[in-house]
């Protein structure tokens, strides 16, 4: 009986030490908000995409874009 209560106390102490506090949660939320704002600012600075008037031709030379892996 003593071992069980001692292990429960130790487990409760470990769990409460690992649980995030309100301050940690507020800091995390603020950091995520700042990252979201920075990402939105970067996306707004991008030029608008050009409309595709015709399909782009496939590469005929060079090392990139000439092989397609097809899993059958």
PDB file of N, H, CA, C and O in Angstrom:
ATOM      1  N   UNK A   1       0.817  -1.187   0.000  1.00  0.00           N
ATOM      2  CA  UNK A   1       0.000   0.000   0.000  1.00  0.00           C
ATOM      3  C   UNK A   1       0.866   1.258   0.000  1.00  0.00           C
ATOM      4  O   UNK A   1       0.551   2.236  -0.677  1.00  0.00           O
ATOM      5  N   UNK A   2       1.937   1.225   0.748  1.00  0.00           N
ATOM      6  H   UNK A   2       2.193   0.430   1.298  1.00  0.00           H
ATOM      7  CA  UNK A   2       2.829   2.377   0.827  1.00  0.00           C
ATOM      8  C   UNK A   2       3.502   2.641  -0.523  1.00  0.00           C
ATOM      9  O   UNK A   2       3.663   3.795  -0.920  1.00  0.00           O
ATOM     10  N   UNK A   3       3.892   1.579  -1.223  1.00  0.00           N
ATOM     11  H   UNK A   3       3.761   0.642  -0.900  1.00  0.00           H
ATOM     12  CA  UNK A   3       4.537   1.744  -2.516  1.00  0.00           C
ATOM     13  C   UNK A   3       3.590   2.361  -3.530  1.00  0.00           C
ATOM     14  O   UNK A   3       3.999   3.190  -4.343  1.00  0.00           O
ATOM     15  N   UNK A   4       2.330   1.963  -3.487  1.00  0.00           N
ATOM     16  H   UNK A   4       1.997   1.290  -2.826  1.00  0.00           H
ATOM     17  CA  UNK A   4       1.362   2.491  -4.441  1.00  0.00           C
ATOM     18  C   UNK A   4       1.146   3.976  -4.215  1.00  0.00           C
ATOM     19  O   UNK A   4       1.133   4.745  -5.176  1.00  0.00           O
ATOM     20  N   UNK A   5       0.977   4.398  -2.975  1.00  0.00           N
ATOM     21  H   UNK A   5       0.987   3.773  -2.194  1.00  0.00           H
ATOM     22  CA  UNK A   5       0.740   5.817  -2.717  1.00  0.00           C
ATOM     23  C   UNK A   5       1.992   6.640  -3.035  1.00  0.00           C
ATOM     24  O   UNK A   5       1.884   7.764  -3.525  1.00  0.00           O
ATOM     25  N   UNK A   6       3.158   6.097  -2.764  1.00  0.00           N
ATOM     26  H   UNK A   6       3.246   5.184  -2.366  1.00  0.00           H
ATOM     27  CA  UNK A   6       4.396   6.806  -3.085  1.00  0.00           C
ATOM     28  C   UNK A   6       4.550   6.968  -4.590  1.00  0.00           C
ATOM     29  O   UNK A   6       4.973   8.026  -5.055  1.00  0.00           O
ATOM     30  N   UNK A   7       4.213   5.936  -5.358  1.00  0.00           N
ATOM     31  H   UNK A   7       3.870   5.076  -4.980  1.00  0.00           H
ATOM     32  CA  UNK A   7       4.333   6.042  -6.815  1.00  0.00           C
ATOM     33  C   UNK A   7       3.294   7.004  -7.376  1.00  0.00           C
ATOM     34  O   UNK A   7       3.566   7.713  -8.345  1.00  0.00           O
ATOM     35  N   UNK A   8       2.094   7.033  -6.770  1.00  0.00           N
ATOM     36  H   UNK A   8       1.874   6.457  -5.983  1.00  0.00           H
ATOM     37  CA  UNK A   8       1.076   7.970  -7.226  1.00  0.00           C
ATOM     38  C   UNK A   8       1.499   9.418  -6.955  1.00  0.00           C
ATOM     39  O   UNK A   8       1.278  10.303  -7.782  1.00  0.00           O
ATOM     40  N   UNK A   9       2.107   9.648  -5.790  1.00  0.00           N
ATOM     41  H   UNK A   9       2.286   8.929  -5.118  1.00  0.00           H
ATOM     42  CA  UNK A   9       2.576  10.994  -5.456  1.00  0.00           C
ATOM     43  C   UNK A   9       3.687  11.412  -6.402  1.00  0.00           C
ATOM     44  O   UNK A   9       3.709  12.547  -6.878  1.00  0.00           O
ATOM     45  N   UNK A  10       4.600  10.508  -6.673  1.00  0.00           N
ATOM     46  H   UNK A  10       4.582   9.586  -6.286  1.00  0.00           H
ATOM     47  CA  UNK A  10       5.692  10.820  -7.580  1.00  0.00           C
ATOM     48  C   UNK A  10       5.177  11.067  -8.998  1.00  0.00           C
ATOM     49  O   UNK A  10       5.670  11.957  -9.691  1.00  0.00           O
ATOM     50  N   UNK A  11       4.193  10.285  -9.427  1.00  0.00           N
ATOM     51  H   UNK A  11       3.793   9.562  -8.864  1.00  0.00           H
ATOM     52  CA  UNK A  11       3.620  10.466 -10.762  1.00  0.00           C
ATOM     53  C   UNK A  11       2.881  11.798 -10.837  1.00  0.00           C
ATOM     54  O   UNK A  11       2.982  12.498 -11.844  1.00  0.00           O
ATOM     55  N   UNK A  12       2.147  12.158  -9.800  1.00  0.00           N
ATOM     56  H   UNK A  12       2.064  11.589  -8.982  1.00  0.00           H
ATOM     57  CA  UNK A  12       1.415  13.424  -9.789  1.00  0.00           C
ATOM     58  C   UNK A  12       2.384  14.603  -9.815  1.00  0.00           C
ATOM     59  O   UNK A  12       2.130  15.596 -10.496  1.00  0.00           O
ATOM     60  N   UNK A  13       3.478  14.505  -9.090  1.00  0.00           N
ATOM     61  H   UNK A  13       3.684  13.698  -8.537  1.00  0.00           H
ATOM     62  CA  UNK A  13       4.464  15.582  -9.074  1.00  0.00           C
ATOM     63  C   UNK A  13       5.118  15.742 -10.444  1.00  0.00           C
ATOM     64  O   UNK A  13       5.350  16.861 -10.901  1.00  0.00           O
ATOM     65  N   UNK A  14       5.411  14.624 -11.092  1.00  0.00           N
ATOM     66  H   UNK A  14       5.222  13.715 -10.721  1.00  0.00           H
ATOM     67  CA  UNK A  14       6.019  14.672 -12.420  1.00  0.00           C
ATOM     68  C   UNK A  14       5.036  15.240 -13.432  1.00  0.00           C
ATOM     69  O   UNK A  14       5.423  16.040 -14.283  1.00  0.00           O
ATOM     70  N   UNK A  15       3.777  14.842 -13.355  1.00  0.00           N
ATOM     71  H   UNK A  15       3.463  14.192 -12.663  1.00  0.00           H
ATOM     72  CA  UNK A  15       2.774  15.306 -14.294  1.00  0.00           C
ATOM     73  C   UNK A  15       2.562  16.804 -14.149  1.00  0.00           C
ATOM     74  O   UNK A  15       2.471  17.512 -15.152  1.00  0.00           O
ATOM     75  N   UNK A  16       2.484  17.295 -12.929  1.00  0.00           N
ATOM     76  H   UNK A  16       2.558  16.719 -12.114  1.00  0.00           H
ATOM     77  CA  UNK A  16       2.253  18.723 -12.739  1.00  0.00           C
ATOM     78  C   UNK A  16       3.475  19.533 -13.157  1.00  0.00           C
ATOM     79  O   UNK A  16       3.331  20.670 -13.604  1.00  0.00           O
ATOM     80  N   UNK A  17       4.666  18.976 -13.022  1.00  0.00           N
ATOM     81  H   UNK A  17       4.783  18.051 -12.658  1.00  0.00           H
ATOM     82  CA  UNK A  17       5.873  19.689 -13.434  1.00  0.00           C
ATOM     83  C   UNK A  17       5.964  19.762 -14.951  1.00  0.00           C
ATOM     84  O   UNK A  17       6.524  20.721 -15.484  1.00  0.00           O
ATOM     85  N   UNK A  18       5.434  18.784 -15.649  1.00  0.00           N
ATOM     86  H   UNK A  18       4.979  18.006 -15.217  1.00  0.00           H
ATOM     87  CA  UNK A  18       5.516  18.755 -17.104  1.00  0.00           C
ATOM     88  C   UNK A  18       4.363  19.492 -17.769  1.00  0.00           C
ATOM     89  O   UNK A  18       4.453  19.835 -18.948  1.00  0.00           O
ATOM     90  N   UNK A  19       3.282  19.742 -17.037  1.00  0.00           N
ATOM     91  H   UNK A  19       3.210  19.464 -16.079  1.00  0.00           H
ATOM     92  CA  UNK A  19       2.129  20.413 -17.620  1.00  0.00           C
ATOM     93  C   UNK A  19       2.464  21.887 -17.864  1.00  0.00           C
ATOM     94  O   UNK A  19       3.083  22.537 -17.021  1.00  0.00           O
ATOM     95  N   UNK A  20       2.050  22.405 -19.021  1.00  0.00           N
ATOM     96  H   UNK A  20       1.547  21.877 -19.705  1.00  0.00           H
ATOM     97  CA  UNK A  20       2.362  23.807 -19.304  1.00  0.00           C
ATOM     98  C   UNK A  20       1.551  24.751 -18.417  1.00  0.00           C
ATOM     99  O   UNK A  20       0.384  24.494 -18.122  1.00  0.00           O
ATOM    100  N   UNK A  21       2.168  25.814 -18.009  1.00  0.00           N
ATOM    101  H   UNK A  21       3.116  26.023 -18.249  1.00  0.00           H
ATOM    102  CA  UNK A  21       1.476  26.798 -17.199  1.00  0.00           C
ATOM    103  C   UNK A  21       0.761  27.785 -18.107  1.00  0.00           C
ATOM    104  O   UNK A  21       0.941  27.763 -19.324  1.00  0.00           O
ATOM    105  N   UNK A  22      -0.047  28.645 -17.515  1.00  0.00           N
ATOM    106  H   UNK A  22      -0.193  28.663 -16.526  1.00  0.00           H
ATOM    107  CA  UNK A  22      -0.771  29.647 -18.299  1.00  0.00           C
ATOM    108  C   UNK A  22       0.201  30.592 -18.992  1.00  0.00           C
ATOM    109  O   UNK A  22      -0.029  30.995 -20.131  1.00  0.00           O
ATOM    110  N   UNK A  23       1.281  30.945 -18.314  1.00  0.00           N
ATOM    111  H   UNK A  23       1.468  30.617 -17.388  1.00  0.00           H
ATOM    112  CA  UNK A  23       2.267  31.849 -18.910  1.00  0.00           C
ATOM    113  C   UNK A  23       2.933  31.203 -20.118  1.00  0.00           C
ATOM    114  O   UNK A  23       3.145  31.865 -21.134  1.00  0.00           O
ATOM    115  N   UNK A  24       3.263  29.922 -20.021  1.00  0.00           N
ATOM    116  H   UNK A  24       3.091  29.384 -19.196  1.00  0.00           H
ATOM    117  CA  UNK A  24       3.885  29.228 -21.148  1.00  0.00           C
ATOM    118  C   UNK A  24       2.923  29.151 -22.329  1.00  0.00           C
ATOM    119  O   UNK A  24       3.328  29.300 -23.482  1.00  0.00           O
ATOM    120  N   UNK A  25       1.652  28.917 -22.033  1.00  0.00           N
ATOM    121  H   UNK A  25       1.324  28.797 -21.096  1.00  0.00           H
ATOM    122  CA  UNK A  25       0.655  28.848 -23.091  1.00  0.00           C
ATOM    123  C   UNK A  25       0.500  30.198 -23.771  1.00  0.00           C
ATOM    124  O   UNK A  25       0.384  30.260 -24.995  1.00  0.00           O
ATOM    125  N   UNK A  26       0.495  31.291 -22.991  1.00  0.00           N
ATOM    126  H   UNK A  26       0.589  31.240 -21.997  1.00  0.00           H
ATOM    127  CA  UNK A  26       0.390  32.628 -23.575  1.00  0.00           C
ATOM    128  C   UNK A  26       1.601  32.946 -24.449  1.00  0.00           C
ATOM    129  O   UNK A  26       1.450  33.539 -25.517  1.00  0.00           O
ATOM    130  N   UNK A  27       2.787  32.564 -24.013  1.00  0.00           N
ATOM    131  H   UNK A  27       2.910  32.082 -23.145  1.00  0.00           H
ATOM    132  CA  UNK A  27       3.994  32.804 -24.806  1.00  0.00           C
ATOM    133  C   UNK A  27       3.936  32.014 -26.104  1.00  0.00           C
ATOM    134  O   UNK A  27       4.292  32.535 -27.161  1.00  0.00           O
ATOM    135  N   UNK A  28       3.494  30.773 -26.038  1.00  0.00           N
ATOM    136  H   UNK A  28       3.205  30.350 -25.180  1.00  0.00           H
ATOM    137  CA  UNK A  28       3.376  29.950 -27.247  1.00  0.00           C
ATOM    138  C   UNK A  28       2.372  30.563 -28.215  1.00  0.00           C
ATOM    139  O   UNK A  28       2.639  30.643 -29.414  1.00  0.00           O
ATOM    140  N   UNK A  29       1.224  30.995 -27.709  1.00  0.00           N
ATOM    141  H   UNK A  29       1.006  30.929 -26.735  1.00  0.00           H
ATOM    142  CA  UNK A  29       0.216  31.595 -28.584  1.00  0.00           C
ATOM    143  C   UNK A  29       0.737  32.869 -29.233  1.00  0.00           C
ATOM    144  O   UNK A  29       0.493  33.105 -30.417  1.00  0.00           O
ATOM    145  N   UNK A  30       1.451  33.689 -28.476  1.00  0.00           N
ATOM    146  H   UNK A  30       1.650  33.498 -27.515  1.00  0.00           H
ATOM    147  CA  UNK A  30       2.001  34.921 -29.030  1.00  0.00           C
ATOM    148  C   UNK A  30       3.042  34.609 -30.106  1.00  0.00           C
ATOM    149  O   UNK A  30       3.082  35.273 -31.142  1.00  0.00           O
ATOM    150  N   UNK A  31       3.876  33.611 -29.867  1.00  0.00           N
ATOM    151  H   UNK A  31       3.844  33.072 -29.025  1.00  0.00           H
ATOM    152  CA  UNK A  31       4.881  33.227 -30.861  1.00  0.00           C
ATOM    153  C   UNK A  31       4.213  32.722 -32.140  1.00  0.00           C
ATOM    154  O   UNK A  31       4.654  33.047 -33.242  1.00  0.00           O
ATOM    155  N   UNK A  32       3.160  31.936 -31.995  1.00  0.00           N
ATOM    156  H   UNK A  32       2.802  31.671 -31.100  1.00  0.00           H
ATOM    157  CA  UNK A  32       2.447  31.435 -33.173  1.00  0.00           C
ATOM    158  C   UNK A  32       1.759  32.576 -33.924  1.00  0.00           C
ATOM    159  O   UNK A  32       1.717  32.580 -35.154  1.00  0.00           O
ATOM    160  N   UNK A  33       1.226  33.538 -33.183  1.00  0.00           N
ATOM    161  H   UNK A  33       1.261  33.535 -32.183  1.00  0.00           H
ATOM    162  CA  UNK A  33       0.585  34.680 -33.816  1.00  0.00           C
ATOM    163  C   UNK A  33       1.607  35.506 -34.602  1.00  0.00           C
ATOM    164  O   UNK A  33       1.324  35.942 -35.717  1.00  0.00           O
ATOM    165  N   UNK A  34       2.784  35.720 -34.030  1.00  0.00           N
ATOM    166  H   UNK A  34       3.014  35.365 -33.124  1.00  0.00           H
ATOM    167  CA  UNK A  34       3.831  36.465 -34.728  1.00  0.00           C
ATOM    168  C   UNK A  34       4.290  35.742 -35.989  1.00  0.00           C
ATOM    169  O   UNK A  34       4.538  36.375 -37.016  1.00  0.00           O
ATOM    170  N   UNK A  35       4.402  34.418 -35.913  1.00  0.00           N
ATOM    171  H   UNK A  35       4.200  33.904 -35.079  1.00  0.00           H
ATOM    172  CA  UNK A  35       4.792  33.643 -37.093  1.00  0.00           C
ATOM    173  C   UNK A  35       3.724  33.724 -38.168  1.00  0.00           C
ATOM    174  O   UNK A  35       4.043  33.830 -39.353  1.00  0.00           O
ATOM    175  N   UNK A  36       2.442  33.676 -37.763  1.00  0.00           N
ATOM    176  H   UNK A  36       2.184  33.590 -36.801  1.00  0.00           H
ATOM    177  CA  UNK A  36       1.357  33.771 -38.730  1.00  0.00           C
ATOM    178  C   UNK A  36       1.380  35.128 -39.428  1.00  0.00           C
ATOM    179  O   UNK A  36       1.213  35.205 -40.645  1.00  0.00           O
ATOM    180  N   UNK A  37       1.589  36.200 -38.659  1.00  0.00           N
ATOM    181  H   UNK A  37       1.725  36.137 -37.670  1.00  0.00           H
ATOM    182  CA  UNK A  37       1.633  37.542 -39.234  1.00  0.00           C
ATOM    183  C   UNK A  37       2.826  37.686 -40.187  1.00  0.00           C
ATOM    184  O   UNK A  37       2.702  38.304 -41.244  1.00  0.00           O
ATOM    185  N   UNK A  38       3.965  37.124 -39.820  1.00  0.00           N
ATOM    186  H   UNK A  38       4.066  36.622 -38.960  1.00  0.00           H
ATOM    187  CA  UNK A  38       5.139  37.193 -40.685  1.00  0.00           C
ATOM    188  C   UNK A  38       4.908  36.420 -41.979  1.00  0.00           C
ATOM    189  O   UNK A  38       5.299  36.878 -43.053  1.00  0.00           O
ATOM    190  N   UNK A  39       4.284  35.265 -41.885  1.00  0.00           N
ATOM    191  H   UNK A  39       3.967  34.893 -41.012  1.00  0.00           H
ATOM    192  CA  UNK A  39       4.006  34.465 -43.087  1.00  0.00           C
ATOM    193  C   UNK A  39       3.014  35.185 -43.989  1.00  0.00           C
ATOM    194  O   UNK A  39       3.169  35.170 -45.210  1.00  0.00           O
ATOM    195  N   UNK A  40       1.993  35.816 -43.406  1.00  0.00           N
ATOM    196  H   UNK A  40       1.867  35.827 -42.414  1.00  0.00           H
ATOM    197  CA  UNK A  40       1.028  36.562 -44.215  1.00  0.00           C
ATOM    198  C   UNK A  40       1.698  37.741 -44.907  1.00  0.00           C
ATOM    199  O   UNK A  40       1.398  38.036 -46.063  1.00  0.00           O
ATOM    200  N   UNK A  41       2.601  38.414 -44.206  1.00  0.00           N
ATOM    201  H   UNK A  41       2.845  38.175 -43.267  1.00  0.00           H
ATOM    202  CA  UNK A  41       3.314  39.535 -44.811  1.00  0.00           C
ATOM    203  C   UNK A  41       4.170  39.068 -45.980  1.00  0.00           C
ATOM    204  O   UNK A  41       4.225  39.736 -47.012  1.00  0.00           O
ATOM    205  N   UNK A  42       4.840  37.923 -45.828  1.00  0.00           N
ATOM    206  H   UNK A  42       4.795  37.381 -44.989  1.00  0.00           H
ATOM    207  CA  UNK A  42       5.647  37.393 -46.925  1.00  0.00           C
ATOM    208  C   UNK A  42       4.786  37.009 -48.117  1.00  0.00           C
ATOM    209  O   UNK A  42       5.156  37.269 -49.261  1.00  0.00           O
ATOM    210  N   UNK A  43       3.647  36.396 -47.859  1.00  0.00           N
ATOM    211  H   UNK A  43       3.346  36.185 -46.929  1.00  0.00           H
ATOM    212  CA  UNK A  43       2.764  35.994 -48.952  1.00  0.00           C
ATOM    213  C   UNK A  43       2.194  37.203 -49.682  1.00  0.00           C
ATOM    214  O   UNK A  43       1.974  37.147 -50.892  1.00  0.00           O
ATOM    215  N   UNK A  44       1.954  38.286 -48.968  1.00  0.00           N
ATOM    216  H   UNK A  44       2.133  38.332 -47.985  1.00  0.00           H
ATOM    217  CA  UNK A  44       1.413  39.481 -49.610  1.00  0.00           C
ATOM    218  C   UNK A  44       2.446  40.187 -50.478  1.00  0.00           C
ATOM    219  O   UNK A  44       2.078  40.928 -51.389  1.00  0.00           O
ATOM    220  N   UNK A  45       3.730  39.971 -50.214  1.00  0.00           N
ATOM    221  H   UNK A  45       4.029  39.369 -49.474  1.00  0.00           H
ATOM    222  CA  UNK A  45       4.762  40.606 -51.023  1.00  0.00           C
ATOM    223  C   UNK A  45       5.028  39.869 -52.335  1.00  0.00           C
ATOM    224  O   UNK A  45       5.687  40.409 -53.223  1.00  0.00           O
ATOM    225  N   UNK A  46       4.524  38.649 -52.462  1.00  0.00           N
ATOM    226  H   UNK A  46       3.989  38.211 -51.741  1.00  0.00           H
ATOM    227  CA  UNK A  46       4.728  37.896 -53.697  1.00  0.00           C
ATOM    228  C   UNK A  46       3.947  38.540 -54.833  1.00  0.00           C
ATOM    229  O   UNK A  46       2.837  39.029 -54.624  1.00  0.00           O
ATOM    230  N   UNK A  47       4.515  38.542 -56.030  1.00  0.00           N
ATOM    231  H   UNK A  47       5.416  38.145 -56.201  1.00  0.00           H
ATOM    232  CA  UNK A  47       3.753  39.070 -57.173  1.00  0.00           C
ATOM    233  C   UNK A  47       2.623  38.097 -57.517  1.00  0.00           C
ATOM    234  O   UNK A  47       2.721  36.900 -57.246  1.00  0.00           O
ATOM    235  N   UNK A  48       1.565  38.613 -58.105  1.00  0.00           N
ATOM    236  H   UNK A  48       1.485  39.585 -58.325  1.00  0.00           H
ATOM    237  CA  UNK A  48       0.463  37.710 -58.473  1.00  0.00           C
ATOM    238  C   UNK A  48       0.913  36.708 -59.534  1.00  0.00           C
ATOM    239  O   UNK A  48       1.760  37.004 -60.377  1.00  0.00           O
ATOM    240  N   UNK A  49       0.337  35.546 -59.470  1.00  0.00           N
ATOM    241  H   UNK A  49      -0.351  35.305 -58.786  1.00  0.00           H
ATOM    242  CA  UNK A  49       0.686  34.500 -60.435  1.00  0.00           C
ATOM    243  C   UNK A  49       0.163  34.881 -61.816  1.00  0.00           C
ATOM    244  O   UNK A  49      -0.931  35.429 -61.954  1.00  0.00           O
ATOM    245  N   UNK A  50       0.954  34.586 -62.820  1.00  0.00           N
ATOM    246  H   UNK A  50       1.843  34.141 -62.708  1.00  0.00           H
ATOM    247  CA  UNK A  50       0.533  34.861 -64.191  1.00  0.00           C
ATOM    248  C   UNK A  50      -0.469  33.810 -64.627  1.00  0.00           C
ATOM    249  O   UNK A  50      -0.305  32.628 -64.323  1.00  0.00           O
ATOM    250  N   UNK A  51      -1.490  34.225 -65.328  1.00  0.00           N
ATOM    251  H   UNK A  51      -1.623  35.185 -65.575  1.00  0.00           H
ATOM    252  CA  UNK A  51      -2.459  33.228 -65.801  1.00  0.00           C
ATOM    253  C   UNK A  51      -1.826  32.345 -66.872  1.00  0.00           C
ATOM    254  O   UNK A  51      -1.056  32.816 -67.709  1.00  0.00           O
ATOM    255  N   UNK A  52      -2.155  31.089 -66.831  1.00  0.00           N
ATOM    256  H   UNK A  52      -2.781  30.706 -66.151  1.00  0.00           H
ATOM    257  CA  UNK A  52      -1.626  30.133 -67.812  1.00  0.00           C
ATOM    258  C   UNK A  52      -2.424  30.278 -69.092  1.00  0.00           C
ATOM    259  O   UNK A  52      -3.617  29.981 -69.130  1.00  0.00           O
ATOM    260  N   UNK A  53      -1.758  30.738 -70.139  1.00  0.00           N
ATOM    261  H   UNK A  53      -0.788  30.980 -70.108  1.00  0.00           H
ATOM    262  CA  UNK A  53      -2.448  30.893 -71.419  1.00  0.00           C
ATOM    263  C   UNK A  53      -2.389  29.602 -72.224  1.00  0.00           C
ATOM    264  O   UNK A  53      -3.333  29.249 -72.931  1.00  0.00           O
ATOM    265  N   UNK A  54      -1.281  28.915 -72.105  1.00  0.00           N
ATOM    266  H   UNK A  54      -0.514  29.201 -71.531  1.00  0.00           H
ATOM    267  CA  UNK A  54      -1.106  27.651 -72.820  1.00  0.00           C
ATOM    268  C   UNK A  54      -0.401  26.673 -71.892  1.00  0.00           C
ATOM    269  O   UNK A  54       0.312  27.092 -70.981  1.00  0.00           O
ATOM    270  N   UNK A  55      -0.590  25.386 -72.108  1.00  0.00           N
ATOM    271  H   UNK A  55      -1.170  25.046 -72.848  1.00  0.00           H
ATOM    272  CA  UNK A  55       0.163  24.420 -71.306  1.00  0.00           C
ATOM    273  C   UNK A  55       1.658  24.564 -71.567  1.00  0.00           C
ATOM    274  O   UNK A  55       2.081  24.764 -72.705  1.00  0.00           O
ATOM    275  N   UNK A  56       2.432  24.463 -70.535  1.00  0.00           N
ATOM    276  H   UNK A  56       2.089  24.300 -69.610  1.00  0.00           H
ATOM    277  CA  UNK A  56       3.870  24.581 -70.671  1.00  0.00           C
ATOM    278  C   UNK A  56       4.445  23.305 -71.280  1.00  0.00           C
ATOM    279  O   UNK A  56       4.027  22.206 -70.914  1.00  0.00           O
ATOM    280  N   UNK A  57       5.392  23.433 -72.200  1.00  0.00           N
ATOM    281  H   UNK A  57       5.731  24.326 -72.498  1.00  0.00           H
ATOM    282  CA  UNK A  57       5.973  22.238 -72.815  1.00  0.00           C
ATOM    283  C   UNK A  57       6.860  21.495 -71.812  1.00  0.00           C
ATOM    284  O   UNK A  57       7.424  22.090 -70.893  1.00  0.00           O
ATOM    285  N   UNK A  58       6.965  20.204 -72.011  1.00  0.00           N
ATOM    286  H   UNK A  58       6.507  19.720 -72.757  1.00  0.00           H
ATOM    287  CA  UNK A  58       7.839  19.399 -71.170  1.00  0.00           C
ATOM    288  C   UNK A  58       9.286  19.629 -71.551  1.00  0.00           C
ATOM    289  O   UNK A  58       9.586  20.022 -72.678  1.00  0.00           O
ATOM    290  N   UNK A  59      10.172  19.386 -70.623  1.00  0.00           N
ATOM    291  H   UNK A  59       9.929  19.066 -69.707  1.00  0.00           H
ATOM    292  CA  UNK A  59      11.597  19.560 -70.886  1.00  0.00           C
ATOM    293  C   UNK A  59      12.065  18.519 -71.898  1.00  0.00           C
ATOM    294  O   UNK A  59      11.677  17.352 -71.833  1.00  0.00           O
ATOM    295  N   UNK A  60      12.897  18.954 -72.825  1.00  0.00           N
ATOM    296  H   UNK A  60      13.212  19.902 -72.877  1.00  0.00           H
ATOM    297  CA  UNK A  60      13.443  18.035 -73.829  1.00  0.00           C
ATOM    298  C   UNK A  60      14.937  17.853 -73.660  1.00  0.00           C
ATOM    299  O   UNK A  60      15.520  16.946 -74.254  1.00  0.00           O
ATOM    300  N   UNK A  61      15.571  18.703 -72.858  1.00  0.00           N
ATOM    301  H   UNK A  61      15.098  19.440 -72.375  1.00  0.00           H
ATOM    302  CA  UNK A  61      17.008  18.565 -72.625  1.00  0.00           C
ATOM    303  C   UNK A  61      17.320  19.017 -71.204  1.00  0.00           C
ATOM    304  O   UNK A  61      16.507  19.663 -70.543  1.00  0.00           O
ATOM    305  N   UNK A  62      18.510  18.662 -70.758  1.00  0.00           N
ATOM    306  H   UNK A  62      19.170  18.137 -71.296  1.00  0.00           H
ATOM    307  CA  UNK A  62      18.906  19.021 -69.410  1.00  0.00           C
ATOM    308  C   UNK A  62      18.631  17.894 -68.425  1.00  0.00           C
ATOM    309  O   UNK A  62      17.927  16.938 -68.752  1.00  0.00           O
ATOM    310  N   UNK A  63      19.188  18.003 -67.215  1.00  0.00           N
ATOM    311  H   UNK A  63      19.759  18.779 -66.950  1.00  0.00           H
ATOM    312  CA  UNK A  63      19.077  16.906 -66.258  1.00  0.00           C
ATOM    313  C   UNK A  63      17.758  16.872 -65.477  1.00  0.00           C
ATOM    314  O   UNK A  63      17.450  15.858 -64.852  1.00  0.00           O
ATOM    315  N   UNK A  64      16.991  17.933 -65.499  1.00  0.00           N
ATOM    316  H   UNK A  64      17.242  18.757 -66.007  1.00  0.00           H
ATOM    317  CA  UNK A  64      15.784  17.975 -64.673  1.00  0.00           C
ATOM    318  C   UNK A  64      14.518  17.914 -65.511  1.00  0.00           C
ATOM    319  O   UNK A  64      14.458  18.477 -66.604  1.00  0.00           O
ATOM    320  N   UNK A  65      13.520  17.237 -65.000  1.00  0.00           N
ATOM    321  H   UNK A  65      13.568  16.780 -64.112  1.00  0.00           H
ATOM    322  CA  UNK A  65      12.204  17.241 -65.602  1.00  0.00           C
ATOM    323  C   UNK A  65      12.012  16.339 -66.789  1.00  0.00           C
ATOM    324  O   UNK A  65      11.035  16.487 -67.524  1.00  0.00           O
ATOM    325  N   UNK A  66      12.911  15.412 -66.996  1.00  0.00           N
ATOM    326  H   UNK A  66      13.704  15.292 -66.399  1.00  0.00           H
ATOM    327  CA  UNK A  66      12.770  14.536 -68.155  1.00  0.00           C
ATOM    328  C   UNK A  66      12.350  13.132 -67.799  1.00  0.00           C
ATOM    329  O   UNK A  66      11.987  12.357 -68.684  1.00  0.00           O
ATOM    330  N   UNK A  67      12.387  12.784 -66.537  1.00  0.00           N
ATOM    331  H   UNK A  67      12.682  13.413 -65.818  1.00  0.00           H
ATOM    332  CA  UNK A  67      12.012  11.437 -66.135  1.00  0.00           C
ATOM    333  C   UNK A  67      10.832  11.516 -65.173  1.00  0.00           C
ATOM    334  O   UNK A  67      10.807  12.351 -64.269  1.00  0.00           O
ATOM    335  N   UNK A  68       9.869  10.649 -65.377  1.00  0.00           N
ATOM    336  H   UNK A  68       9.889   9.970 -66.112  1.00  0.00           H
ATOM    337  CA  UNK A  68       8.703  10.601 -64.512  1.00  0.00           C
ATOM    338  C   UNK A  68       8.659   9.222 -63.863  1.00  0.00           C
ATOM    339  O   UNK A  68       8.672   8.205 -64.557  1.00  0.00           O
ATOM    340  N   UNK A  69       8.608   9.188 -62.548  1.00  0.00           N
ATOM    341  H   UNK A  69       8.598  10.014 -61.984  1.00  0.00           H
ATOM    342  CA  UNK A  69       8.485   7.915 -61.846  1.00  0.00           C
ATOM    343  C   UNK A  69       7.018   7.534 -61.760  1.00  0.00           C
ATOM    344  O   UNK A  69       6.199   8.289 -61.237  1.00  0.00           O
ATOM    345  N   UNK A  70       6.697   6.374 -62.271  1.00  0.00           N
ATOM    346  H   UNK A  70       7.363   5.760 -62.696  1.00  0.00           H
ATOM    347  CA  UNK A  70       5.320   5.906 -62.239  1.00  0.00           C
ATOM    348  C   UNK A  70       5.292   4.597 -61.478  1.00  0.00           C
ATOM    349  O   UNK A  70       5.949   3.632 -61.871  1.00  0.00           O
ATOM    350  N   UNK A  71       4.538   4.555 -60.396  1.00  0.00           N
ATOM    351  H   UNK A  71       4.005   5.339 -60.077  1.00  0.00           H
ATOM    352  CA  UNK A  71       4.405   3.327 -59.610  1.00  0.00           C
ATOM    353  C   UNK A  71       3.176   2.590 -60.093  1.00  0.00           C
ATOM    354  O   UNK A  71       2.061   3.109 -60.047  1.00  0.00           O
ATOM    355  N   UNK A  72       3.395   1.388 -60.551  1.00  0.00           N
ATOM    356  H   UNK A  72       4.301   0.967 -60.589  1.00  0.00           H
ATOM    357  CA  UNK A  72       2.291   0.587 -61.087  1.00  0.00           C
ATOM    358  C   UNK A  72       1.967  -0.512 -60.119  1.00  0.00           C
ATOM    359  O   UNK A  72       1.064  -1.310 -60.372  1.00  0.00           O
TER     360      UNK A  72
END
